[in-house]
Amino acid sequence: MSRYFLFLCVNFVLLSTCQAQTAKIISQVKIDTEEETSLAGIDIFEITYWSDGLKIEAFAAMPKKEGKYPAIIFNRGGNRDFGALSLYGGNSTYPIIRGFAPLAKEGYVVIGCNYRGGGKSEGEDEFGGKDINDVLNLIEVLAEMPKADAAKIGMYGWSRGGMMTYLALTKTDKIKAAAVGGAPSDKTIIDRPNMETGVYAELIPNYWENKEVELKKRSAVFWADKFPKEVPLLIMHGNADWRVKSTHSLKLALELEQHRIPYRLKIFEGADHGIRQYRPEVNEEVISWFNRFLKKGESLPNMAFHGN
């Protein structure tokens, strides 16, 4: 079976230098998945777009049927090539076949990128630094995609992608609903020394000189008051997660509670970092959340204290 039979669908002519380009699609390549029965009714694309003058790799999945669909930006976990998006996964990469397909089948345009320095993306990963622009520029990419309803955008992040989601929510008003899983919220707690030496110190600029400042920039518990009150947030975590302990989500929930940010917290008993033991339930929770606030346009929950 040919797994990567590609043909070029769109190729924009560049009219100016790389540095002058922002969030423009350079090319869009459709991936042939006709032999994949699990992907019936879905088209998958590999997209290259500009972000801060860098060529960034992204993938998108969407219904084949013509129409306008609400969109979801998916933020991957990991760093550099670890956890990078790929079609089928393998070699420590994340399979978009598994992650994007369930949402696309429910009638969403799903898009996610390999942050700079990962996959085919140019540049250097800063683990929540300038690479957040790669996520924010996907909003503009969606505006160029005919099937995407750019007025109805959700965001979904896992692990490091949850951190990226938290950061993005404080920097744009274009996101209407969000969901995260296994997301860190307090990077100042170092309970995995190898993460500090092998990731933080290597990727975060001037880490040792500005450690506390840089970690707080990436820790939502310190700026929960900046979260928009108009964006409902679904938080999921496994309480047997050793990579990112569930106390991260518990601590953030207390901060969101104080600032009356609309959220739902769900802790899965005995679940690992990917909440793999409850994957069908996780998918159902996420789809239901986005259906409520993107598809159906459900009113925001009343966060004022009320009732009998």
N, C-alpha and C positions, 0 to 999 in steps of 0.2 A: 504494500500500500504506500502511495506517495503521501508523506506527512506534511511536506512543505512545498507543495506546488503553488507557486505564487504568480500572480500577474498584476501588472501595474494598472491601477484604476485612475489615480489622479496624480498629476505632477505639475506643480505650480512653477512658473518661470520666475526666478528671483530677479527683482528689479533693482536691488541695492545691496549693500554689503551685509555680511552676516550680523555685524554689530547693530545694524539698524533694524533688524527684524525682531519682532516680539510676538510670540504666541500665534504665529502663522504656520499653517500646515505646509510642509515641504513636499511630502509624498504620502500617499495612502495606498496600501497594498492589500488586496483581498487574499485571504488564505483559503485554499480549497479544502473544505471539510466535508465534501459530498458523501464520502464513505463513512463518516462518523454518524451513526444513527442517533447517538445521544445528543447531537447538535442539530437535529432536524428543525428547520424553521428559523435558524440563526445564521447570520453572517458574521465572520470574524475578520478584522483588519489589523494590520500593523501600520502604525502611523509615525511619521517623523515630523517634529515641529520645533520651532525656535523658542528658546527661553533664555533670556539674558545673553543672547548671541551664541548660545550653544544648541547643537542639534540633540534633541531628546527623543528617545524611543518610547512609544506608547502602544498599547493594544486596546481594541474596542470590540465589543460584541453587541449585536442589535438584532431585532426581529427582521426577517426577510420582507415581511409584508410592508407595503408602503404606508406611510402615516407619520405623525409626530408623536414622539414618546418622551416621557420624563426621563431624566438622565441621572446616573449615579457615578460619581468619581470614586474609584477604589484606590486606596493608599496601601501599598504593599509594606510588609515588614522587612526586617533585615537591614543590611548595609552593603554597599558596593554590589558584588555579584551574589552574595549570600542572600537568598530570598528574592532574587530578581525575578521578574515576570518572564515566563516563557510559555509556549503553546501547551506543551504536555507536561512540564515539570521535569524533575530529575536533576541530579548533581546540585542539590541544595537550592533549586529554583522553585518558584511558585507556579503551578499550572493554571493558566487562565481558563482552560477547559472546565476545571472544577469550580473555580471561583466566580467566573463571570456568567457562565451558562445559566444557572438557576434564575438569576435576576433578569437576564435577557429574555428567557422563556416566559417570564411574567410580564413582559411588555416594557422593558427599560433599555435605554442605550447605556451601556456600561463601559467606562473608559478608565484606564489607569496607566501610569508611566513608570519607567525605571528612572528614578531620580539620577541626576547627573553623577557620573562615575560608576554607574551600574549598567549591566547589559551592554547595549550599543550606544548608550548616552555619553556624550562628551562631558568634560569637566571633572570636578572633584566633589565627592560627597562630603557635606559638612554636618551630617546627622542632625538636621533641624535648623540649619543656618540658612544660607542663601538658597539652598535646594528647595525650600518651601515655595519659591517662585515657580518651580517646575509643576507643582500641584495647582497653584493659583492660575497659571497660564492655561491649564486644561479647561478652565471656564470659558476662555476665549476660543479655544479649539472647538468646544462644543457648539459655539455660536456659528461656526463654519460648517457644521454637519447638518445636512437637510433633515434627517430624521430626529434630531435631538431638539427637544423643547427647552431652550436655554432659560426659560422663565421658571422651570421646575427642576432644580438640581438638588440632589442629595449627595452626601459624602459618607463613605464607609471605609474604615481603616482598621487594620489588625496589627497589634504589637507596636513596632516603631511607627507603623501607619496610623495607629491611634493617636500617637503624639503629633504626627503631621496633621491629623484632622483637628485636634485641639488648637494647634497653632493657626491653621487656616480659618477656623471659625472666628478668630479675633481679628482677621485681616481682610475679610470680605463680607458683604451683606447679600451675596448671591446664593448662599446655601440655605435651603428651606427645611432640611431635616438631616440628622446625622446619626450614625451608629458606629460603635467601636467594640473591639474584642481584645482582651489581653493587653490593654494599653497601659503603659507607664505614665504616672502622673507626678512622680517625685524623683527626679534623677539625682537629687542630692544625697539620697540614701544609696550607698555603694555596697550591695550585698553580693555582687559578682565581680571580684577584683579583675578577672580577665576581661570583662567588658570595659573597664576603665582603661586598662593598659592597651588592649587590642583594638578598641573601637573609639571611645571618647578621646583618648590622648592622640590617636592617629588621625582622627577626622575633624574634631572641633578646633578651629583656629585658636592659637594661643591658649591652649587648654590649661597647662600647668600655671601660667601666669594669672589667668582669670577664671579659675575653676569654678568657684562658687557662683559668680555672675553668669557664666555660660550655662551651667547646669540649671540655674533657676529660670533662665530664658526658655528652657525646654521642659519645664515642670509646671503643669497646669494648676497644681494646688496653690501656687504663689500668685496666680493671676486669674483665678476663677471668676472674679468680678468683671472681667473683660468679656466673658462669654455672652453672646447675644441672647436676650430673653425671648426672642421670637423664633428660636431654633430648637425644637425638641430633640433631646439626645438620648439614645439607647446605649447603655453601658453593659457589657457582658464580660464575665470573667470566670475562670475555673479556680476553685479554691485549693486545687492540688498543683497549681502552676508554679514551677520552680524558677522559670525564666523571669517572669514578672509576677510577683506575689499579688494575690487578690486585695491585699491591704491598699494597694495603689488606687484601685477603683473605690474602695470603701472611704478612703480619705478624701478623694475628690468629691464623692457624693455628699459628704458632710459640708464641703465648701459650697457646692451648688445649692444645697439646701439652705444655707445661710443667705445666699444671694438670690434665692427664689428663681433659679434657672430651671426650666422644665426638663426633667430627666426621668428615665426609668432604669433602675439598677437590677440586674439579674445575675446572681452568683450560682454557678452550677457545681453541685456537690461532687467532689472527687474528680473533677475534670482537669485536664492538662492545659498547656498554653494554647493549643488550637481548639480546645473544647471538643476534641474529636469524639469523645464518648457520647455527645449529644448533638452531632452535626445536623441531623434532620430537624431537631427542635430549634437549633440556632438559625438555620435557613428560614424556617417558618417565622421566627421572631423578627428577623431582618426584613423579610418580604412584607409581613404584616405592618411593620413600622413605616416603611416607605409607601405602602399602599394607602395608609391612613393619611399621611401628611403631604405626599406628593401627588398621587393619583386622585384621591378623593378630596383633597384640600380640606381635611378635617380641621376644625377650629382648634387653636392652641388650648391646652389644659389651663384651667383657672388656678393659678399658683397662689392666689390670696387665701389666707386662712378663712375657712368658711364651713358651713354645715351645722348640724344640730349640736 
